[in-house]
Amino acid sequence: MSIITEFDSTTKRVGFLLKNYKSLRSNDTKLWLSYLVMYHNLQTTLKNNEPCNSFCELVLDENVPSLASISRIRQTFQKKLDYPREHKKRSKKGDYFIKERVKHLLKNYKPLRDDDKKLWVSYLLAYHKLGEMDKSNDPYDTLCNILIEEAPLPESLRRCRQLLQQKGLYTGATRSERIRHAGRRGA
């Protein structure tokens, strides 16, 4: 029996990684990357001629859990005290730039307004040179450096998007907007 069939649900897979690799308990990005390596062949995918495109396709695939989903599963395990996490103080360095960059992306690219995965991938491409993976001798190493050392978490971008949209800026075709728009037509 292969490891993939043995652990068929995302929760079981994350639990396996947390149980067996203590270093993944304190870093959601490392946990998510390890998940992608183990269960979605990330390193093989990056050996393609265009690793950047391959990574983007993988992240946008609806069958691949988002970093936020993996993070929520990790939090669930840690609430049960199964796998303690080292607490690290988060830096707010660069928050202003993140907000301005998200604002720019939402203003100029409407499809990003309702899709946090696309917003994150676009952010990585625009501001963190994700495309440099294509020129790298080791695309996986380059990707890890970008995601672990440089890039903000998708959750940070989602919060920026939500704050802007709560102010009525750069709204997309969300359910509430469609209802509001339909109400105006009927009036």
Backbone hydrogen bonds, N-H to C=O, Kabsch-Sander energy under -0.5 kcal/mol:
donor,donor_aa,acceptor,acceptor_aa,energy
6,E,2,S,-1.9
7,F,3,I,-1.6
8,D,6,E,-0.7
13,R,9,S,-2.4
14,V,10,T,-2.8
15,G,11,T,-2.5
16,F,12,K,-2.3
17,L,13,R,-2.2
18,L,14,V,-2.8
19,K,15,G,-2.5
20,N,16,F,-2.2
21,Y,17,L,-2.1
24,L,21,Y,-2.0
25,R,22,K,-1.6
26,S,23,S,-0.5
27,N,24,L,-0.7
31,L,27,N,-2.3
32,W,28,D,-2.8
33,L,29,T,-2.7
34,S,30,K,-2.5
35,Y,31,L,-2.3
36,L,32,W,-2.5
37,V,33,L,-2.4
38,M,34,S,-2.7
39,Y,35,Y,-2.9
40,H,36,L,-1.5
41,N,37,V,-0.6
42,L,36,L,-1.6
45,T,41,N,-2.6
46,L,42,L,-2.2
47,K,44,T,-1.1
48,N,45,T,-1.3
54,S,50,E,-2.3
55,F,51,P,-2.7
56,C,52,C,-2.5
57,E,53,N,-2.6
58,L,54,S,-2.1
59,V,55,F,-2.7
60,L,56,C,-2.2
61,D,57,E,-0.9
61,D,58,L,-0.8
64,V,61,D,-1.6
70,I,66,S,-2.1
71,S,67,L,-2.4
72,R,68,A,-2.4
73,I,69,S,-2.1
74,R,70,I,-2.4
75,Q,71,S,-2.5
76,T,72,R,-2.0
77,F,73,I,-2.2
78,Q,74,R,-2.5
79,K,75,Q,-2.2
80,K,76,T,-1.2
81,L,78,Q,-1.1
82,D,77,F,-2.0
88,K,86,E,-0.5
95,D,92,K,-2.1
98,I,94,G,-2.2
99,K,95,D,-2.4
100,E,96,Y,-2.3
101,R,97,F,-2.6
102,V,98,I,-2.8
103,K,99,K,-2.4
104,H,100,E,-2.1
105,L,101,R,-2.4
106,L,102,V,-2.9
107,K,103,K,-2.3
108,N,104,H,-2.0
109,Y,105,L,-2.1
112,L,109,Y,-1.8
113,R,110,K,-1.9
114,D,111,P,-0.6
115,D,112,L,-0.7
119,L,115,D,-2.2
120,W,116,D,-2.4
121,V,117,K,-2.5
122,S,118,K,-2.6
123,Y,119,L,-2.4
124,L,120,W,-2.6
125,L,121,V,-2.3
126,A,122,S,-2.7
127,Y,123,Y,-2.9
128,H,123,Y,-0.5
128,H,124,L,-1.4
130,L,124,L,-1.5
132,E,129,K,-1.9
133,M,130,L,-1.9
134,D,131,G,-1.5
135,K,132,E,-1.2
136,S,132,E,-0.8
136,S,133,M,-0.9
142,T,138,D,-2.1
143,L,139,P,-2.8
144,C,140,Y,-2.7
145,N,141,D,-2.2
146,I,142,T,-2.3
147,L,143,L,-2.8
148,I,144,C,-2.9
149,E,144,C,-0.5
149,E,145,N,-1.8
150,E,145,N,-0.8
150,E,146,I,-1.2
151,A,146,I,-3.1
156,S,153,L,-0.9
157,L,153,L,-1.3
158,R,154,P,-2.5
159,R,155,E,-2.3
160,C,156,S,-2.0
161,R,157,L,-2.7
162,Q,158,R,-2.7
163,L,159,R,-2.4
164,L,160,C,-2.2
165,Q,161,R,-2.5
166,Q,162,Q,-2.4
167,K,163,L,-1.0
168,G,165,Q,-1.5
169,L,164,L,-2.3
174,T,172,G,-0.8
178,R,174,T,-2.4
179,I,175,R,-2.4
180,R,176,S,-2.5
181,H,177,E,-2.7
182,A,178,R,-2.5
183,G,179,I,-2.2
184,R,180,R,-1.4
185,R,181,H,-1.6
186,G,182,A,-1.6
187,A,183,G,-0.9
